[in-house]
Amino acid sequence: MLVMLCAAPSTNVSKSSSMIAEEFFAPSIVMLDDLIMTIQSGNPSDTISEVKIFDDGTLVRTIAGCGSSSCNYDLSNMTLGDYSVEVTLNTGGKFNGTITLE
């Protein structure tokens, strides 16, 4: 099952030919194969610092960021169910979403 949350619309930014073009997309939290969570910050220069997973408002897991704008996390050791996820970026920005482990 594929579950995807996008927190904001995508934006493409292009610079003149003398500058590097950089693309920005909506931050996302996606479940792959029901137990692998992929998080993307939406901006290549915004790295993921911390991920918090909540069950009915109770913090059940805190995961260190991977130091990249895209991180994969194996959640196979967690109980199946619905969870809220809060992602903190190196800039201090945050976004959140929900995931389902099946």
C-alpha positions, 0 to 999 in steps of 0.5 A: 500500500502506498500512502502519501502526504504532501504538505505544500504545493510544488514550486520550481525555481529557475535561475539565469544560465550563469546560476544553478537551477534549484527545484523545490517540491512539497515536503512529503511522507510516504509509506513504501511496502507498508513498513518503510517510511520515506520522508522528503523535505522538499528542498535539497538544502533543507535536511531532516534533523529529527522525526517524531512518531505519535500514537494518539498524541503520545510520543512513541518513537524519536528518530534522528535525521539522516542528514539529507533532504530525503531519508528512509526509515524501517518501521517494521519493529513497530505495532501496526496501526495509524500514527502521526509523524512530525518532521523537524528540518535543520532550518527549524521548520516542521511539517507533519502527516499521518502514516498507516502501518499494515 
